[in-house]
Amino acid sequence: MPEPAPRRSLAARRTRKLSEFDADVDEKENSLNDSVTGRRQSRLLNNSFNGVDEPAQTPRQLVDLYQKTVELATQGKINIKNAFSIPLVERLPQILNAIALDDRDNHNLGPNFVKAGSVIDTSAKIYGFRVDALHTETQKLSGNILNNEDEGSGDGEIKQEGQ
């Protein structure tokens, strides 16, 4: 009877394969992290609603936008028709930072929660009007589709009765 082949240790193979695998995974993770970081940075730099990069605004322009929008909100002039034309929601982080910088110029060291609250309240109103507008348009579209289906099925019944 032939002698069985000597047994080889599987542990040495596993460690070698695992180390090769780990190096490959590390390279893939690094390239993935670089691409994800790049995407995140591009999204941070592009804060526009429609994906088109708008020109950056100065802190003074952002504070003016804040003041005009809060004034419109207190007067009740924000509605469904103009909710999409007010860029306060898209610029919310920059506006909050600009207001904090504006307060530092006025020798207020801490954050101004009254201004921050008014910005968030106004942006919530604008966002609410946007949601209402989209809901209304969706309901109209759904109604139109149902009406077209009803008309289509009604015509089919008339043709069948006439034959």
C-alpha positions in Angstrom: 0.0 0.0 0.0 1.3 3.4 -0.9 2.1 5.8 1.9 -0.3 8.7 2.3 1.0 12.1 1.4 2.4 14.0 4.3 -0.1 16.5 5.8 0.6 20.1 5.3 -0.5 22.8 7.7 -3.4 24.8 6.5 -2.7 27.6 8.9 0.3 28.9 6.9 -1.8 29.1 3.8 -4.6 30.9 5.5 -2.4 33.6 7.0 -0.7 34.2 3.7 -4.0 34.4 1.8 -5.6 36.6 4.5 -2.6 39.0 4.4 -2.9 39.3 0.6 -6.6 39.8 1.0 -6.2 42.5 3.7 -3.8 44.4 1.5 -6.2 44.3 -1.4 -9.1 45.3 0.8 -7.1 48.2 2.2 -6.4 49.5 -1.3 -10.0 49.2 -2.3 -11.2 50.9 0.9 -8.7 53.8 0.4 -9.9 54.3 -3.2 -13.5 54.1 -2.0 -12.9 56.6 0.8 -11.2 59.0 -1.6 -14.2 58.8 -4.0 -16.8 59.2 -1.2 -14.9 62.1 0.3 -14.7 63.7 -3.1 -18.4 63.3 -3.6 -19.2 64.6 -0.1 -16.9 67.7 -0.7 -18.6 68.3 -4.1 -22.0 68.2 -2.4 -20.8 70.5 0.3 -19.6 73.0 -2.3 -22.7 72.7 -4.4 -25.6 73.7 -2.2 -28.1 74.6 -4.9 -31.5 73.0 -5.1 -31.4 72.0 -8.7 -27.8 70.8 -8.9 -26.6 73.8 -10.9 -23.8 75.6 -9.0 -24.9 79.1 -8.1 -22.4 81.8 -7.4 -21.3 82.0 -3.8 -22.9 84.7 -1.7 -21.1 86.9 0.7 -22.1 86.9 4.4 -23.6 90.3 3.9 -25.8 89.1 1.1 -26.9 86.1 3.1 -27.8 88.3 6.1 -29.8 90.6 3.7 -31.6 87.5 2.3 -32.4 86.4 5.9 -33.8 89.8 6.7 -35.9 90.1 3.6 -37.3 86.6 4.0 -38.1 87.0 7.7 -39.9 90.3 6.8 -41.9 88.5 4.1 -42.8 85.8 6.6 -44.0 88.3 9.2 -46.1 90.1 6.7 -47.6 86.8 5.5 -46.4 87.3 1.9 -44.9 83.8 1.5 -47.3 81.5 -0.3 -47.3 78.5 -2.5 -46.6 80.6 -5.6 -43.4 82.2 -4.4 -42.1 79.4 -2.0 -39.8 77.9 -4.7 -38.3 81.2 -5.6 -37.0 82.0 -2.1 -33.6 80.3 -1.6 -33.6 80.4 2.2 -34.0 76.6 2.7 -31.1 75.8 0.3 -28.8 78.4 2.0 -29.8 77.5 5.6 -26.3 76.4 6.8 -24.6 79.4 5.3 -27.2 81.8 6.6 -26.9 80.4 10.1 -23.1 80.8 9.9 -23.4 84.3 8.5 -25.8 85.4 11.3 -23.3 84.0 13.9 -20.5 86.0 12.2 -22.8 89.1 12.2 -23.4 88.7 15.9 -19.6 88.4 16.6 -19.2 91.8 14.8 -21.7 93.2 17.3 -19.6 91.9 20.2 -22.0 89.0 21.0 -19.7 86.1 21.7 -22.4 83.4 22.0 -24.9 82.2 19.3 -28.1 84.2 18.9 -30.8 81.7 19.4 -33.5 84.2 18.6 -32.2 84.8 15.1 -31.4 81.1 14.6 -34.9 80.2 15.7 -36.5 82.8 13.3 -34.4 81.5 10.4 -35.5 77.9 11.1 -39.1 78.9 11.6 -39.2 80.8 8.3 -37.4 78.0 6.4 -40.0 75.6 7.9 -42.8 77.7 6.6 -41.2 77.9 3.1 -40.6 74.1 3.2 -44.2 73.5 4.2 -45.5 75.6 1.3 -43.3 73.7 -1.0 -44.6 70.4 0.3 -48.2 71.7 -0.1 -47.6 72.7 -3.6 -46.1 69.4 -4.6 -49.0 67.6 -2.9 -51.6 69.7 -4.7 -49.9 69.1 -8.1 -49.6 65.4 -7.4 -53.3 65.2 -6.5 -54.2 67.1 -9.7 -52.1 64.7 -11.8 -53.6 61.7 -10.1 -57.1 63.0 -10.8 -56.3 63.6 -14.4 -54.9 60.1 -14.8 -58.1 58.6 -13.2 -60.3 60.8 -15.4 -58.5 59.7 -18.5 -58.8 56.0 -17.5 -62.5 56.5 -16.9 -63.1 58.1 -20.2 -61.1 55.4 -22.0 -63.1 52.6 -20.3 -66.4 54.4 -21.0 -65.6 54.6 -24.8 -64.9 50.9 -24.9 -68.3 50.1 -23.3 -70.1 52.2 -25.8 -68.4 50.6 -28.8 -69.2 47.1 -27.5 -72.9 48.0 -27.0 -73.2 49.5 -30.5 -71.9 46.3 -32.2 
